[in-house]
Amino acid sequence: MAGVPEKARFFLERAVPQLREFEAKGIFTTDEIRSLVRKRTDFEHLVLSPGSKPTDWLNYVAWEKSLESLRAKRCRRLQVRTSSKHTGQGRVFGILERAVNKHPGSLELWKEYLAYARDMKATKRYRKIMSRALRMHPAKPELWVMAGRRSASNGDMQAARGFFMRGSRFCTRDATVWLEYARCEMEWLKRMDSKKGNKGGAEKALQEQAEHSDDEIRLGEEDSEDDEVDENGRLILPDPDNAPKKVFDEDTTKKLEGNPALDGAIPLAIFDISKKQPFFSATVAEQFFDIFASFKDVSAQIRIVQHVLDSMTELYLNDPATCFCQIRQPLINVEINTPSYPKALREALAQLKSSLSTTTNKIQLAEKVRLWIEPVLASEDLDPGVRTVLEYTIRTLPKP
């Protein structure tokens, strides 16, 4: 079996053509190339040694990326147009592939691999890397969230929901996947509401759910990169007569316009099912409240927020988290520089006075209120009278 020096020499020799290109085109001097070889040799011996760590591979990747960035800058300055970036990118991909094969349990290496594939817009490679990472780390919520949010950002909510639902079955120790799933669904509702006002927007919004993005990640399948060809190797053009029929006709569109999913049923279902999970608590419910309250452009927001608040009141009546949400409810979607803010603030302060007398932990509630009021006081658009009231409120809050 080859030792570390032989393995290092094998990988170093694969970079020789690129180094010769650097010298021939004057991108780097001979002394700089010699320094690059020494540095690369040190890294290869380090990562190939039996005691290598994931951080060693990350440092190696960071150095190679900085070298590629320097090459690109010098090519622009020297107006060298024939130097390809693919060699450097391929080398970084190769190092990352070796890294995750040697340390498959390192989540940081998988994240770096995925981030680099995303930055290089290597879509097919990203899908394959994500599939491998999810198989290796099915209980890591951040990977499921990354996969779901990427599919959602590319307009493929069907795939995004599949990732979030599978992730919620694997990740049962915390609420990360559930919270991000709810956030993703609220973002989708926001997009759907914005399309309702456009001509044909409702139909397009519904039709979007039946279309698969090219960036979909399929687990359990291998991507086929071969187009359909005949026996002579020529591409087969699609037959217009055999084209798929329109997914939604007018009658179906009218029926689906009343779809509960477009009225906030999915976020409500996510919250209701999460209440049955072992991680659910008043703090998690407050996080759901914060997520739903931040989407002011969603038509179903008020109903969703009220549902969360009703559940918190039923399960954790006098908990500081419940009281804090009840205090902030009148101020949802109310800007501090609008005429309706003082009236809403009056209701919030009345609720604060009532909650301080009933909550199970006055000090914790007071700290939450203080952290909420301080950013408001930092605003320059705040009315002087409102500022005076908030400053007095902070001074009168219970102190530890």
Disulfide bonds with the S-S distance in Angstrom:
none
